C-alpha cells in the first residue's frame, strides 16, 4: 500500500510507523492501518456512477488531478502491473481511469481538463 500510494499515485506520505501509514491529499488525510485479520475483497471493481462500470456494491473513491499529475499517474500505472478497468483513460465528460490498489479498493483517477496531452 505504501508503494502504491507513494510511488504510483504520488501522494505525500505524512505518517509511517510499524502499523500504519497516512497520506496528505489537499486538506484531507488518508490513513491506512495494518490489521492481521483483514479479509481482502475480490478484485472486482466497485460500482461508481461517473464511469458506469464496476460490479461490486462497495466503497470506491476518486482522485481528481490537474493535467500534469494525471499524466504522471497514468504513466506510473501503465508502467507497472496495476489492475485497471480500461486499458487507457476514457473520456466520460472528464478523463476517467479506474484502478485497484493492492487491497482491491477501487480508485478512479480523474482529470477535467479535456486536452491531457
Backbone bond lengths (Angstrom), bond angles and torsions (degrees), N, CA, C in turn:
res aa  C-N    CA-C-N  psi(-1)  N-CA   C-N-CA  omega(-1)  CA-C   N-CA-C  phi
1 X - - - 1.450 - - 1.526 110.56 -
2 X 1.331 116.19 -41.82 1.460 119.71 179.57 1.528 110.16 -59.74
3 X 1.324 117.02 -47.05 1.464 121.22 179.14 1.524 110.72 -60.47
4 X 1.321 117.55 -47.10 1.459 121.49 -177.08 1.528 111.51 -61.27
5 X 1.328 116.55 -52.04 1.462 119.32 -175.77 1.533 112.75 -72.85
6 X 1.325 117.39 -29.98 1.470 120.52 178.68 1.526 111.79 -82.32
7 X 1.332 116.52 -53.49 1.462 120.54 -171.93 1.522 114.07 -87.76
8 X 1.298 118.06 -38.32 1.466 120.71 -178.31 1.529 110.77 -83.57
9 X 1.336 117.13 -55.10 1.468 119.92 -179.87 1.516 112.92 -83.80
10 X 1.322 117.59 -10.65 1.460 124.25 174.86 1.531 113.18 58.78
11 X 1.348 115.61 39.05 1.455 120.68 176.21 1.527 110.03 -84.99
12 X 1.320 115.72 155.18 1.453 122.70 -177.26 1.528 110.28 -82.28
13 X 1.338 117.04 111.27 1.461 122.79 177.57 1.527 108.83 -71.50
14 X 1.340 116.80 121.84 1.465 120.08 -178.32 1.523 112.11 -116.26
15 X 1.330 117.50 -8.61 1.460 121.03 179.71 1.515 108.27 -149.96
16 X 1.324 116.73 135.96 1.458 120.69 179.56 1.520 108.57 -155.08
17 X 1.321 116.18 107.50 1.457 119.39 172.96 1.525 108.37 -135.18
18 X 1.305 117.31 -174.48 1.460 121.83 -173.22 1.525 113.56 -55.40
19 X 1.305 118.53 -36.19 1.456 120.70 -174.14 1.503 116.78 -115.47
20 X 1.334 118.49 1.52 1.465 118.61 -178.47 1.526 111.73 -158.24
21 X 1.308 113.09 156.60 1.466 121.63 173.81 1.525 107.83 -136.16
22 X 1.324 116.18 158.56 1.459 120.48 177.56 1.523 109.04 -147.26
23 X 1.320 114.26 148.57 1.462 121.91 -178.36 1.517 109.26 -129.04
24 X 1.319 115.74 147.15 1.461 122.62 176.60 1.522 107.71 -95.53
25 X 1.329 116.17 129.31 1.462 122.33 176.52 1.522 106.17 -129.37
26 X 1.319 117.43 96.99 1.458 120.69 -175.47 1.517 109.10 61.00
27 X 1.335 116.48 -123.99 1.466 121.57 179.01 1.524 111.74 -92.85
28 X 1.338 117.33 10.50 1.460 121.91 -176.34 1.523 111.10 -115.52
29 X 1.318 115.37 163.48 1.455 121.94 177.82 1.521 108.73 -127.42
30 X 1.320 116.55 136.30 1.459 123.50 173.73 1.513 107.09 -110.22
31 X 1.329 116.50 120.03 1.463 121.58 -179.72 1.523 109.17 -113.12
32 X 1.332 115.78 140.84 1.458 122.22 178.45 1.513 107.13 -130.73
33 X 1.331 116.15 124.96 1.458 121.27 179.50 1.515 110.45 -112.64
34 X 1.322 115.82 140.11 1.452 121.29 175.75 1.521 109.42 -74.91
35 X 1.338 115.94 136.62 1.459 121.28 175.45 1.520 107.55 -142.57
36 X 1.317 117.42 116.54 1.469 122.36 -177.18 1.525 112.15 -62.04
37 X 1.317 118.39 -21.05 1.462 121.79 -178.89 1.526 113.63 -94.44
38 X 1.310 117.42 5.90 1.469 121.59 -179.67 1.527 110.68 -62.73
39 X 1.317 116.21 131.25 1.463 122.20 175.24 1.523 108.52 -104.33
40 X 1.304 116.17 108.82 1.463 121.15 -176.62 1.526 110.32 -66.90
41 X 1.342 117.09 131.32 1.467 119.59 177.54 1.532 111.00 -71.74
42 X 1.318 115.77 172.78 1.457 121.07 178.58 1.527 110.22 -61.75
43 X 1.319 115.29 165.98 1.468 119.90 179.40 1.526 111.50 -91.29
44 X 1.320 116.34 33.10 1.470 121.92 174.22 1.520 108.05 -94.31
45 X 1.317 115.72 150.45 1.460 121.53 -176.86 1.524 110.88 -80.86
46 X 1.337 115.32 144.37 1.462 120.38 176.79 1.530 109.34 -73.57
47 X 1.314 114.53 153.95 1.464 120.85 177.18 1.521 107.86 -72.75
48 X 1.330 116.15 130.36 1.460 120.91 174.35 1.518 107.63 -135.85
49 X 1.331 117.45 136.79 1.463 120.06 -173.92 1.527 114.35 -68.30
50 X 1.321 118.18 -31.15 1.470 119.82 -174.47 1.503 114.00 -63.87
51 X 1.315 118.08 -41.86 1.458 120.17 -175.63 1.514 114.06 -107.38
52 X 1.337 116.34 7.02 1.474 121.76 172.94 1.520 112.42 50.32
53 X 1.305 116.60 46.02 1.456 119.89 -179.51 1.503 110.75 -145.10
54 X 1.317 114.96 -175.98 1.448 121.17 -177.99 1.521 110.13 84.46
55 X 1.319 114.98 162.45 1.458 119.65 -176.84 1.520 113.36 -131.26
56 X 1.311 118.25 -14.25 1.457 121.42 -172.98 1.527 111.99 -96.84
57 X 1.334 117.72 128.03 1.464 120.74 177.45 1.529 110.72 -81.72
58 X 1.326 115.20 72.94 1.463 120.72 177.52 1.523 108.74 -142.58
59 X 1.296 116.00 173.04 1.463 121.96 -173.98 1.517 111.69 -65.64
60 X 1.301 115.03 138.53 1.447 124.28 169.23 1.521 106.32 -139.50
61 X 1.305 117.30 160.21 1.458 119.40 179.45 1.514 109.95 -142.60
62 X 1.321 115.97 165.86 1.461 122.03 -178.22 1.517 110.80 -119.01
63 X 1.312 114.29 149.51 1.459 122.12 175.53 1.521 106.88 -121.95
64 X 1.344 116.26 104.56 1.461 120.68 -179.67 1.526 109.19 -82.40
65 X 1.328 115.67 132.30 1.467 121.85 -175.17 1.519 111.06 -126.98
66 X 1.334 115.56 155.17 1.456 118.62 168.17 1.532 107.45 -77.32
67 X 1.314 117.63 172.61 1.469 122.57 -174.42 1.525 112.26 -56.47
68 X 1.319 117.77 -46.44 1.464 120.98 -176.81 1.535 111.44 -64.37
69 X 1.329 116.66 -48.39 1.466 120.02 178.93 1.526 111.22 -63.79
70 X 1.335 116.39 -41.30 1.463 120.35 178.78 1.526 110.46 -58.24
71 X 1.326 116.96 -49.59 1.467 120.57 179.81 1.525 111.75 -61.69
72 X 1.324 117.83 -41.11 1.471 120.96 178.74 1.528 111.31 -63.75
73 X 1.337 116.93 -44.32 1.462 120.66 -179.73 1.521 110.85 -66.84
74 X 1.329 117.21 -43.71 1.473 120.46 177.90 1.524 110.01 -58.96
75 X 1.326 117.08 -43.29 1.464 120.52 178.21 1.541 110.59 -60.45
76 X 1.334 117.02 -43.68 1.468 120.73 178.37 1.528 111.44 -61.38
77 X 1.320 116.37 -42.33 1.474 120.64 179.04 1.514 110.59 -63.63
78 X 1.331 116.83 -47.12 1.463 120.89 -177.69 1.526 112.53 -69.42
79 X 1.328 117.26 -25.86 1.469 121.62 179.84 1.525 112.49 -82.35
80 X 1.314 117.05 -8.76 1.462 122.84 -179.82 1.525 108.00 -126.06
81 X 1.275 116.53 166.80 1.467 121.11 -178.10 1.534 110.69 -88.03
82 X 1.329 116.37 62.17 1.454 122.32 -179.56 1.529 108.11 -89.40
83 X 1.334 118.69 127.19 1.467 119.85 177.11 1.519 110.57 -61.94
84 X 1.310 116.47 129.63 1.464 122.16 -177.82 1.520 110.51 -133.36
85 X 1.321 115.83 151.76 1.462 121.76 -178.62 1.522 110.96 -77.31
86 X 1.317 116.90 -37.15 1.466 123.71 176.92 1.524 108.02 -115.63
87 X 1.326 116.98 157.48 1.466 120.54 175.41 1.521 111.38 -69.37
88 X 1.322 116.37 -26.85 1.464 122.91 179.04 1.520 107.96 -151.34
89 X 1.343 118.48 165.70 1.464 120.13 179.54 1.531 111.80 -57.37
90 X 1.328 115.79 146.28 1.465 122.79 178.70 1.522 109.45 -120.57
91 X 1.326 116.17 141.49 1.460 121.72 176.03 1.524 108.76 -82.52
92 X 1.324 117.25 120.62 1.467 124.26 -179.78 1.532 109.41 -126.87
93 X 1.350 116.91 33.11 1.463 121.33 -168.30 1.519 108.82 91.49
94 X 1.292 117.09 -6.81 1.458 130.12 173.55 1.525 104.96 -163.61
95 X 1.328 118.40 161.07 1.451 120.64 176.32 1.516 109.25 -77.18
96 X 1.316 116.45 130.62 1.453 123.67 -177.04 1.524 109.46 -125.62
97 X 1.345 116.04 132.44 1.465 121.15 177.79 1.529 108.44 -145.81
98 X 1.340 117.66 81.66 1.461 121.38 -179.53 1.531 111.65 -72.77
99 X 1.327 115.51 135.51 1.465 122.21 179.36 1.530 108.93 -136.13
100 X 1.332 115.66 167.38 1.463 121.34 173.75 1.520 109.27 -109.71
101 X 1.328 116.28 136.39 1.463 119.24 172.97 1.536 108.38 -81.11
102 X 1.325 119.51 176.55 1.468 121.28 -177.88 1.531 114.96 -62.35
103 X 1.331 118.33 -15.67 1.463 121.56 176.38 1.528 111.12 -100.12
104 X 1.336 116.58 12.39 1.471 124.80 179.16 1.522 114.12 66.68
105 X 1.331 117.08 27.81 1.461 121.36 170.67 1.521 108.35 -82.31
106 X 1.323 116.64 138.39 1.460 121.49 178.32 1.522 109.62 -84.03
107 X 1.340 115.18 128.91 1.463 121.79 175.45 1.513 106.68 -129.32
108 X 1.326 116.70 122.58 1.456 121.44 177.23 1.527 108.13 -95.76
109 X 1.320 116.67 114.91 1.463 121.77 175.70 1.530 106.20 -84.00
110 X 1.332 117.27 125.82 1.463 120.27 -174.15 1.526 112.16 -129.66
111 X 1.328 113.72 158.53 1.464 121.86 173.31 1.519 107.69 -152.00
112 X 1.323 117.22 132.37 1.463 121.18 -178.57 1.525 112.85 -92.52
113 X 1.331 117.63 -9.18 1.457 120.76 178.62 1.534 108.57 -76.47
114 X 1.336 116.77 119.50 1.466 120.60 -172.35 1.530 112.22 -63.41
115 X 1.323 117.49 -41.71 1.463 121.01 -178.72 1.524 108.49 -93.36
116 X 1.332 116.50 100.56 1.474 120.05 -177.19 1.516 113.27 -96.27
117 X 1.294 118.68 -8.47 1.471 120.29 -177.05 1.507 111.73 -96.20
